[in-house]
Amino acid sequence: MKIDVLYFAWLRERIGESCEVIETSAATATELMEELRALSPHHAAAFADISSLRVAYDQELADFDTPLGDTREVAFFPPMTGG
């Protein structure tokens, strides 16, 4: 399936893109990140430590092991803080 992948903050800086369309067979965000790591050294660096990342499916926060199902958009971003 094709999925839009969005990158925010330092992920965007490391990867050099704010978004891309990925053809994936991943069932979860964890599996998607494994596929993304293999795309380039920049992707590998961005997803080296997922403890500092959050994920949203179609603009709803999700866990990394939540099934993608018919998700059209996955966003990866660092934790947000208020101020």
N, C-alpha and C positions, 0 to 999 in steps of 0.2 A: 504494500500500500504506500501511497505517497503521503507525506506529512510535512507540514510547515514547522520548522524548528527556529525558534527565536532565542537570541542571546542578549543578555543585558549586562551592563556595568563591565567589570573586568573580564568577563567571559567574551564579550564582544571585542574587547581590545586584544585579547590573546588570540582569538580565532581570526580576527580581521574582517568579520562579517557580522551584521546585525540579524540576518536571517538567511535561511536556505531551505530549499525543498529537498527532502531526502526520500529515496525509495527504500523502504525498510520491511523487514519481516519480524521486527521486534514485537514482543507481547507486552513489555513494560518499559518504563523510562530507564530502568537499570540496563535492560538489554539494548535499548536505543543508545545509551551512553557508550556501551561496549563497541557498537558499530561506529559511532562518531569518533571514538579514540583512534580507530584504524584509518580514518580518512586522511589525517596529516599529523605532523609533529605538533602543530598549533592546537589541534583538537585534543591530542593526547595530553598536552600540558594543561589545557583548560579543564579537562575532566580527570586529572590525576588524583585530586582529593575531593571526593563528593561530599565530605562531611560539612563543607562550607557552601553547599548549594541547596537550592529549593527548586521545585518543579510545579508547573501548572499545566493542566490539560484544558484546552479550550477556555482559558482564562479563569479556571477554578483550581485552587491549590490541591495538590494530590501527593500521595506517597510515591516513592520511587518504584514500589512493587505493585501499584494499582494497575490493573490491566488497561492497555491503551484502548481496546475495543474499537469504536469508530471515531476516535479522536482525530481531529483535523489539524490541531495546532498544539505543539508542546513548547513551553517556554522554560528556559533555565536561567536562574538568577541567584545572586547571593541573598542571604537573609536581609530583610528590610528592618530599619529602625525608625522610630518616630522622633519627632523633635519639636 
